[in-house]
Amino acid sequence: MKVSSDLIEFFKNERKFFVATHINPEGDALGSCLALSEALESMGKATVLYNRDPVPDFYRFLPGHEKFKNSFELLKSEELPLVLLDCNEPERAGLVKAPVRRAVVIDHHETRKDFGDIRWIEPYAAATGVMVYHLLKAMDAKITGDMATNLYTAIAIDTGTFRYNNTTAEALRIAAELTDSGARPAAVSEALYESWSGGRFRLLVDVLNTLEVVGEIAITTASREMFRDTGTTGADTENFPNFPKKIKQIKVSAFFREIEDGWKVSLRSRGDINVAEVASLFQGGGHKNAAGYTVRGDLKKAKEELIRALRSV
């Protein structure tokens, strides 16, 4: 994977960076930001890490997670150059009104926006963590054990721990090199999959009890009442859209999560069904087999519209 000279010069010439990623962050977003931040600081640079939402409890094993700030006031006061990771528009990062002197986008999502002075988009990269790994190599950064853990987590999350179609030989080779550099696969897997809170487990039970199967489409729902009853938040639903795909006949899983002004819809698919195209019909986006969008209005109507859209692709 080639890293442009413009991007390397950007990191070489700037002194301080405002590093941000999308709202409701997951492992690829968090791990990529943390690894890049540590690498830049090892080169004598300064970084400010931003996310609108708190780091979920189950990602607080990531080294350096406490560095994330939930305010962009510093960006307002200093007008730092922005580095946007794992998304390609400031709206997705909750930075709609943030002043930006210069911006870089590093992302692997299929849906592209025109934001950014330097845009590095690799839709076929298994994870943004893969791109950050190549960037660090291009900048001759030494990958520490903490950086290895963060990047390994980033790649593991977006490949379904090396089970999804995007698990390439390159991703496996990088994971092996990160393991040599100090990442511990068993410890990462235990933190991700075997350290749930009781509330999160009860929430999963409640969500699975909403299962509706329409042909090859599975639909599940999480209401605000469920979050209230289990003491959980939207962050606790990470990976929930994948559970219905364990049913052999299911080709598409749709998960509706209630938010303040509507529903966040997460789509997962098998094989050649491109849910990014479906999500784009509702002003959303993502990857071929993993995408999402937000919808307002009646839940029953939103489900019917989605089913019609899926049957048309």
Contacts in CASP RR format, 6 or more apart in sequence:
PFRMAT RR
TARGET T0000
AUTHOR 0000-0000-0000
METHOD contacts of the structure
MODEL  1
MKVSSDLIEFFKNERKFFVATHINPEGDALGSCLALSEALESMGKATVLY
NRDPVPDFYRFLPGHEKFKNSFELLKSEELPLVLLDCNEPERAGLVKAPV
RRAVVIDHHETRKDFGDIRWIEPYAAATGVMVYHLLKAMDAKITGDMATN
LYTAIAIDTGTFRYNNTTAEALRIAAELTDSGARPAAVSEALYESWSGGR
FRLLVDVLNTLEVVGEIAITTASREMFRDTGTTGADTENFPNFPKKIKQI
KVSAFFREIEDGWKVSLRSRGDINVAEVASLFQGGGHKNAAGYTVRGDLK
KAKEELIRALRSV
1 122 0 8 1.000
1 125 0 8 1.000
1 130 0 8 1.000
1 131 0 8 1.000
1 134 0 8 1.000
1 170 0 8 1.000
3 120 0 8 1.000
3 134 0 8 1.000
3 135 0 8 1.000
3 138 0 8 1.000
4 118 0 8 1.000
4 120 0 8 1.000
6 118 0 8 1.000
7 104 0 8 1.000
7 106 0 8 1.000
7 118 0 8 1.000
7 120 0 8 1.000
7 135 0 8 1.000
8 135 0 8 1.000
8 138 0 8 1.000
8 139 0 8 1.000
10 81 0 8 1.000
10 102 0 8 1.000
10 104 0 8 1.000
10 118 0 8 1.000
11 17 0 8 1.000
11 40 0 8 1.000
11 45 0 8 1.000
11 135 0 8 1.000
11 139 0 8 1.000
12 139 0 8 1.000
14 45 0 8 1.000
14 81 0 8 1.000
14 102 0 8 1.000
15 45 0 8 1.000
15 46 0 8 1.000
16 45 0 8 1.000
16 46 0 8 1.000
16 47 0 8 1.000
16 48 0 8 1.000
16 78 0 8 1.000
16 80 0 8 1.000
16 81 0 8 1.000
17 40 0 8 1.000
17 45 0 8 1.000
17 46 0 8 1.000
17 47 0 8 1.000
17 48 0 8 1.000
17 80 0 8 1.000
17 81 0 8 1.000
17 82 0 8 1.000
17 83 0 8 1.000
18 47 0 8 1.000
18 48 0 8 1.000
18 50 0 8 1.000
18 72 0 8 1.000
18 74 0 8 1.000
18 75 0 8 1.000
18 80 0 8 1.000
18 81 0 8 1.000
18 82 0 8 1.000
18 83 0 8 1.000
19 33 0 8 1.000
19 36 0 8 1.000
19 37 0 8 1.000
19 47 0 8 1.000
19 48 0 8 1.000
19 49 0 8 1.000
19 50 0 8 1.000
19 83 0 8 1.000
19 85 0 8 1.000
20 33 0 8 1.000
20 49 0 8 1.000
20 50 0 8 1.000
20 51 0 8 1.000
20 72 0 8 1.000
20 82 0 8 1.000
20 83 0 8 1.000
20 84 0 8 1.000
20 85 0 8 1.000
20 93 0 8 1.000
20 95 0 8 1.000
21 29 0 8 1.000
21 30 0 8 1.000
21 32 0 8 1.000
21 33 0 8 1.000
21 51 0 8 1.000
21 84 0 8 1.000
21 85 0 8 1.000
21 86 0 8 1.000
21 87 0 8 1.000
21 93 0 8 1.000
22 29 0 8 1.000
22 86 0 8 1.000
22 87 0 8 1.000
22 92 0 8 1.000
22 93 0 8 1.000
23 51 0 8 1.000
23 52 0 8 1.000
23 53 0 8 1.000
23 92 0 8 1.000
23 93 0 8 1.000
23 94 0 8 1.000
24 53 0 8 1.000
24 234 0 8 1.000
24 235 0 8 1.000
25 51 0 8 1.000
25 53 0 8 1.000
25 55 0 8 1.000
25 56 0 8 1.000
25 59 0 8 1.000
26 59 0 8 1.000
26 157 0 8 1.000
26 238 0 8 1.000
27 59 0 8 1.000
27 62 0 8 1.000
27 153 0 8 1.000
27 154 0 8 1.000
27 157 0 8 1.000
27 158 0 8 1.000
28 86 0 8 1.000
28 127 0 8 1.000
28 128 0 8 1.000
28 129 0 8 1.000
28 154 0 8 1.000
28 155 0 8 1.000
28 157 0 8 1.000
28 158 0 8 1.000
29 51 0 8 1.000
29 85 0 8 1.000
29 86 0 8 1.000
29 87 0 8 1.000
29 128 0 8 1.000
29 154 0 8 1.000
30 51 0 8 1.000
30 55 0 8 1.000
30 59 0 8 1.000
30 62 0 8 1.000
30 65 0 8 1.000
30 68 0 8 1.000
30 150 0 8 1.000
30 153 0 8 1.000
30 154 0 8 1.000
31 62 0 8 1.000
31 129 0 8 1.000
31 150 0 8 1.000
31 151 0 8 1.000
31 153 0 8 1.000
31 154 0 8 1.000
32 85 0 8 1.000
32 86 0 8 1.000
32 106 0 8 1.000
32 127 0 8 1.000
32 128 0 8 1.000
32 129 0 8 1.000
32 131 0 8 1.000
32 132 0 8 1.000
32 150 0 8 1.000
32 151 0 8 1.000
32 154 0 8 1.000
33 49 0 8 1.000
33 51 0 8 1.000
33 68 0 8 1.000
33 85 0 8 1.000
34 49 0 8 1.000
34 62 0 8 1.000
34 63 0 8 1.000
34 64 0 8 1.000
34 65 0 8 1.000
34 67 0 8 1.000
34 146 0 8 1.000
34 147 0 8 1.000
34 150 0 8 1.000
35 129 0 8 1.000
35 132 0 8 1.000
35 133 0 8 1.000
35 136 0 8 1.000
35 143 0 8 1.000
35 147 0 8 1.000
35 150 0 8 1.000
35 151 0 8 1.000
35 154 0 8 1.000
36 47 0 8 1.000
36 83 0 8 1.000
36 85 0 8 1.000
36 132 0 8 1.000
36 135 0 8 1.000
36 136 0 8 1.000
37 47 0 8 1.000
37 49 0 8 1.000
37 67 0 8 1.000
38 64 0 8 1.000
38 144 0 8 1.000
38 146 0 8 1.000
38 147 0 8 1.000
38 150 0 8 1.000
39 136 0 8 1.000
39 139 0 8 1.000
39 141 0 8 1.000
39 143 0 8 1.000
39 147 0 8 1.000
40 46 0 8 1.000
40 47 0 8 1.000
41 47 0 8 1.000
42 141 0 8 1.000
42 142 0 8 1.000
42 144 0 8 1.000
43 139 0 8 1.000
43 141 0 8 1.000
48 69 0 8 1.000
48 74 0 8 1.000
48 75 0 8 1.000
48 80 0 8 1.000
49 67 0 8 1.000
49 68 0 8 1.000
49 69 0 8 1.000
50 68 0 8 1.000
50 69 0 8 1.000
50 70 0 8 1.000
50 71 0 8 1.000
50 72 0 8 1.000
50 75 0 8 1.000
50 93 0 8 1.000
50 95 0 8 1.000
51 68 0 8 1.000
51 69 0 8 1.000
51 70 0 8 1.000
51 93 0 8 1.000
52 70 0 8 1.000
52 93 0 8 1.000
52 94 0 8 1.000
53 70 0 8 1.000
53 235 0 8 1.000
54 68 0 8 1.000
54 70 0 8 1.000
54 235 0 8 1.000
55 62 0 8 1.000
55 65 0 8 1.000
55 68 0 8 1.000
56 235 0 8 1.000
56 236 0 8 1.000
56 238 0 8 1.000
57 197 0 8 1.000
57 235 0 8 1.000
58 191 0 8 1.000
58 192 0 8 1.000
58 195 0 8 1.000
58 196 0 8 1.000
58 200 0 8 1.000
58 238 0 8 1.000
59 65 0 8 1.000
59 153 0 8 1.000
61 187 0 8 1.000
61 188 0 8 1.000
61 191 0 8 1.000
61 195 0 8 1.000
62 149 0 8 1.000
62 150 0 8 1.000
62 153 0 8 1.000
63 145 0 8 1.000
63 146 0 8 1.000
63 149 0 8 1.000
63 150 0 8 1.000
64 146 0 8 1.000
72 95 0 8 1.000
72 98 0 8 1.000
74 80 0 8 1.000
75 82 0 8 1.000
75 95 0 8 1.000
75 98 0 8 1.000
75 99 0 8 1.000
75 100 0 8 1.000
76 98 0 8 1.000
76 99 0 8 1.000
79 99 0 8 1.000
79 100 0 8 1.000
79 101 0 8 1.000
80 101 0 8 1.000
81 100 0 8 1.000
81 101 0 8 1.000
81 102 0 8 1.000
81 103 0 8 1.000
81 104 0 8 1.000
82 90 0 8 1.000
82 95 0 8 1.000
82 98 0 8 1.000
82 100 0 8 1.000
82 102 0 8 1.000
82 103 0 8 1.000
82 104 0 8 1.000
83 103 0 8 1.000
83 104 0 8 1.000
83 106 0 8 1.000
84 90 0 8 1.000
84 93 0 8 1.000
84 103 0 8 1.000
84 104 0 8 1.000
84 105 0 8 1.000
84 106 0 8 1.000
84 107 0 8 1.000
84 115 0 8 1.000
84 116 0 8 1.000
85 106 0 8 1.000
85 107 0 8 1.000
85 128 0 8 1.000
85 132 0 8 1.000
86 106 0 8 1.000
86 107 0 8 1.000
86 108 0 8 1.000
86 109 0 8 1.000
86 128 0 8 1.000
87 93 0 8 1.000
87 107 0 8 1.000
87 109 0 8 1.000
88 105 0 8 1.000
88 107 0 8 1.000
88 109 0 8 1.000
88 111 0 8 1.000
88 112 0 8 1.000
88 113 0 8 1.000
88 115 0 8 1.000
88 119 0 8 1.000
88 121 0 8 1.000
89 113 0 8 1.000
89 115 0 8 1.000
90 96 0 8 1.000
90 98 0 8 1.000
90 100 0 8 1.000
90 103 0 8 1.000
90 115 0 8 1.000
102 117 0 8 1.000
103 115 0 8 1.000
103 116 0 8 1.000
103 117 0 8 1.000
103 118 0 8 1.000
104 116 0 8 1.000
104 117 0 8 1.000
104 118 0 8 1.000
104 119 0 8 1.000
104 120 0 8 1.000
105 115 0 8 1.000
105 116 0 8 1.000
105 118 0 8 1.000
105 119 0 8 1.000
105 120 0 8 1.000
105 121 0 8 1.000
106 120 0 8 1.000
106 128 0 8 1.000
106 131 0 8 1.000
106 132 0 8 1.000
106 135 0 8 1.000
107 120 0 8 1.000
107 121 0 8 1.000
107 122 0 8 1.000
107 128 0 8 1.000
108 121 0 8 1.000
108 122 0 8 1.000
108 123 0 8 1.000
108 124 0 8 1.000
108 125 0 8 1.000
108 126 0 8 1.000
108 127 0 8 1.000
108 128 0 8 1.000
108 130 0 8 1.000
108 131 0 8 1.000
109 121 0 8 1.000
109 123 0 8 1.000
109 285 0 8 1.000
109 286 0 8 1.000
109 287 0 8 1.000
110 123 0 8 1.000
110 276 0 8 1.000
110 285 0 8 1.000
110 286 0 8 1.000
110 287 0 8 1.000
110 288 0 8 1.000
111 276 0 8 1.000
111 279 0 8 1.000
111 280 0 8 1.000
111 284 0 8 1.000
111 285 0 8 1.000
111 286 0 8 1.000
112 119 0 8 1.000
112 121 0 8 1.000
120 131 0 8 1.000
122 130 0 8 1.000
122 131 0 8 1.000
123 287 0 8 1.000
125 131 0 8 1.000
126 155 0 8 1.000
126 158 0 8 1.000
126 159 0 8 1.000
126 166 0 8 1.000
126 167 0 8 1.000
126 168 0 8 1.000
126 170 0 8 1.000
126 171 0 8 1.000
127 154 0 8 1.000
127 155 0 8 1.000
127 157 0 8 1.000
127 158 0 8 1.000
127 159 0 8 1.000
127 166 0 8 1.000
127 171 0 8 1.000
128 154 0 8 1.000
128 158 0 8 1.000
129 151 0 8 1.000
129 154 0 8 1.000
129 155 0 8 1.000
129 158 0 8 1.000
130 155 0 8 1.000
130 170 0 8 1.000
130 171 0 8 1.000
130 174 0 8 1.000
132 151 0 8 1.000
132 154 0 8 1.000
133 143 0 8 1.000
133 151 0 8 1.000
133 174 0 8 1.000
133 178 0 8 1.000
136 143 0 8 1.000
136 147 0 8 1.000
141 147 0 8 1.000
143 151 0 8 1.000
143 178 0 8 1.000
143 181 0 8 1.000
144 181 0 8 1.000
145 181 0 8 1.000
145 182 0 8 1.000
145 183 0 8 1.000
147 181 0 8 1.000
148 178 0 8 1.000
148 179 0 8 1.000
148 181 0 8 1.000
148 182 0 8 1.000
148 183 0 8 1.000
149 178 0 8 1.000
149 182 0 8 1.000
149 183 0 8 1.000
149 184 0 8 1.000
149 188 0 8 1.000
151 174 0 8 1.000
151 178 0 8 1.000
151 183 0 8 1.000
152 175 0 8 1.000
152 178 0 8 1.000
152 179 0 8 1.000
152 183 0 8 1.000
152 185 0 8 1.000
152 188 0 8 1.000
153 183 0 8 1.000
153 188 0 8 1.000
153 192 0 8 1.000
155 171 0 8 1.000
155 174 0 8 1.000
155 175 0 8 1.000
155 178 0 8 1.000
156 162 0 8 1.000
156 175 0 8 1.000
156 185 0 8 1.000
156 188 0 8 1.000
156 189 0 8 1.000
156 192 0 8 1.000
157 192 0 8 1.000
158 164 0 8 1.000
158 166 0 8 1.000
159 166 0 8 1.000
159 167 0 8 1.000
159 171 0 8 1.000
160 167 0 8 1.000
161 189 0 8 1.000
161 192 0 8 1.000
161 193 0 8 1.000
162 171 0 8 1.000
162 172 0 8 1.000
162 175 0 8 1.000
164 289 0 8 1.000
165 271 0 8 1.000
165 289 0 8 1.000
166 287 0 8 1.000
166 289 0 8 1.000
175 183 0 8 1.000
175 185 0 8 1.000
179 185 0 8 1.000
197 232 0 8 1.000
197 236 0 8 1.000
199 230 0 8 1.000
199 231 0 8 1.000
199 232 0 8 1.000
199 236 0 8 1.000
200 230 0 8 1.000
200 232 0 8 1.000
200 236 0 8 1.000
202 229 0 8 1.000
202 230 0 8 1.000
203 222 0 8 1.000
203 226 0 8 1.000
203 227 0 8 1.000
203 230 0 8 1.000
203 232 0 8 1.000
203 236 0 8 1.000
203 237 0 8 1.000
204 240 0 8 1.000
204 243 0 8 1.000
206 222 0 8 1.000
206 226 0 8 1.000
206 229 0 8 1.000
206 230 0 8 1.000
207 220 0 8 1.000
207 221 0 8 1.000
207 222 0 8 1.000
207 226 0 8 1.000
207 237 0 8 1.000
207 240 0 8 1.000
207 255 0 8 1.000
208 220 0 8 1.000
208 243 0 8 1.000
210 219 0 8 1.000
210 220 0 8 1.000
210 221 0 8 1.000
210 222 0 8 1.000
211 218 0 8 1.000
211 219 0 8 1.000
211 220 0 8 1.000
211 244 0 8 1.000
212 218 0 8 1.000
212 219 0 8 1.000
212 220 0 8 1.000
212 303 0 8 1.000
213 219 0 8 1.000
213 247 0 8 1.000
213 249 0 8 1.000
213 250 0 8 1.000
214 307 0 8 1.000
215 249 0 8 1.000
216 249 0 8 1.000
216 250 0 8 1.000
216 251 0 8 1.000
216 252 0 8 1.000
217 250 0 8 1.000
217 251 0 8 1.000
217 252 0 8 1.000
217 253 0 8 1.000
217 254 0 8 1.000
217 307 0 8 1.000
217 310 0 8 1.000
218 244 0 8 1.000
218 245 0 8 1.000
218 247 0 8 1.000
218 250 0 8 1.000
218 252 0 8 1.000
218 253 0 8 1.000
218 254 0 8 1.000
219 253 0 8 1.000
219 254 0 8 1.000
219 255 0 8 1.000
219 256 0 8 1.000
219 303 0 8 1.000
219 306 0 8 1.000
220 240 0 8 1.000
220 241 0 8 1.000
220 243 0 8 1.000
220 244 0 8 1.000
220 253 0 8 1.000
220 254 0 8 1.000
220 255 0 8 1.000
220 256 0 8 1.000
221 255 0 8 1.000
221 256 0 8 1.000
221 257 0 8 1.000
221 258 0 8 1.000
221 299 0 8 1.000
222 234 0 8 1.000
222 237 0 8 1.000
222 240 0 8 1.000
222 255 0 8 1.000
222 256 0 8 1.000
222 257 0 8 1.000
222 258 0 8 1.000
223 258 0 8 1.000
224 258 0 8 1.000
226 232 0 8 1.000
227 233 0 8 1.000
227 234 0 8 1.000
227 236 0 8 1.000
234 257 0 8 1.000
237 255 0 8 1.000
237 257 0 8 1.000
240 255 0 8 1.000
240 266 0 8 1.000
241 253 0 8 1.000
241 254 0 8 1.000
241 255 0 8 1.000
241 266 0 8 1.000
241 267 0 8 1.000
241 268 0 8 1.000
242 253 0 8 1.000
242 268 0 8 1.000
243 253 0 8 1.000
244 250 0 8 1.000
244 253 0 8 1.000
245 253 0 8 1.000
245 268 0 8 1.000
245 270 0 8 1.000
250 270 0 8 1.000
251 269 0 8 1.000
251 270 0 8 1.000
251 271 0 8 1.000
251 273 0 8 1.000
252 267 0 8 1.000
252 268 0 8 1.000
252 269 0 8 1.000
252 270 0 8 1.000
252 273 0 8 1.000
252 275 0 8 1.000
252 310 0 8 1.000
253 267 0 8 1.000
253 268 0 8 1.000
253 269 0 8 1.000
254 265 0 8 1.000
254 266 0 8 1.000
254 267 0 8 1.000
254 303 0 8 1.000
254 306 0 8 1.000
254 310 0 8 1.000
255 265 0 8 1.000
255 266 0 8 1.000
255 267 0 8 1.000
255 268 0 8 1.000
256 263 0 8 1.000
256 264 0 8 1.000
256 265 0 8 1.000
256 299 0 8 1.000
256 302 0 8 1.000
256 303 0 8 1.000
257 263 0 8 1.000
257 264 0 8 1.000
257 265 0 8 1.000
257 266 0 8 1.000
258 264 0 8 1.000
259 294 0 8 1.000
261 296 0 8 1.000
262 294 0 8 1.000
262 295 0 8 1.000
262 296 0 8 1.000
262 297 0 8 1.000
263 294 0 8 1.000
263 295 0 8 1.000
263 296 0 8 1.000
263 297 0 8 1.000
263 299 0 8 1.000
263 302 0 8 1.000
264 292 0 8 1.000
264 293 0 8 1.000
264 294 0 8 1.000
265 279 0 8 1.000
265 282 0 8 1.000
265 292 0 8 1.000
265 293 0 8 1.000
265 294 0 8 1.000
265 295 0 8 1.000
265 302 0 8 1.000
265 306 0 8 1.000
266 290 0 8 1.000
266 291 0 8 1.000
266 292 0 8 1.000
267 275 0 8 1.000
267 278 0 8 1.000
267 279 0 8 1.000
267 290 0 8 1.000
267 291 0 8 1.000
267 292 0 8 1.000
268 275 0 8 1.000
268 289 0 8 1.000
268 290 0 8 1.000
269 275 0 8 1.000
269 288 0 8 1.000
269 289 0 8 1.000
269 290 0 8 1.000
270 289 0 8 1.000
271 289 0 8 1.000
273 289 0 8 1.000
273 310 0 8 1.000
273 313 0 8 1.000
274 288 0 8 1.000
274 289 0 8 1.000
274 313 0 8 1.000
275 286 0 8 1.000
275 288 0 8 1.000
275 289 0 8 1.000
275 290 0 8 1.000
275 291 0 8 1.000
275 292 0 8 1.000
276 285 0 8 1.000
276 286 0 8 1.000
276 287 0 8 1.000
276 288 0 8 1.000
276 291 0 8 1.000
277 313 0 8 1.000
278 291 0 8 1.000
278 306 0 8 1.000
278 309 0 8 1.000
278 310 0 8 1.000
278 313 0 8 1.000
279 285 0 8 1.000
279 286 0 8 1.000
279 291 0 8 1.000
279 292 0 8 1.000
279 293 0 8 1.000
281 309 0 8 1.000
282 293 0 8 1.000
282 294 0 8 1.000
282 295 0 8 1.000
282 305 0 8 1.000
282 306 0 8 1.000
282 309 0 8 1.000
283 293 0 8 1.000
283 294 0 8 1.000
284 291 0 8 1.000
284 292 0 8 1.000
284 293 0 8 1.000
284 294 0 8 1.000
285 291 0 8 1.000
285 292 0 8 1.000
285 293 0 8 1.000
286 292 0 8 1.000
295 302 0 8 1.000
295 305 0 8 1.000
END
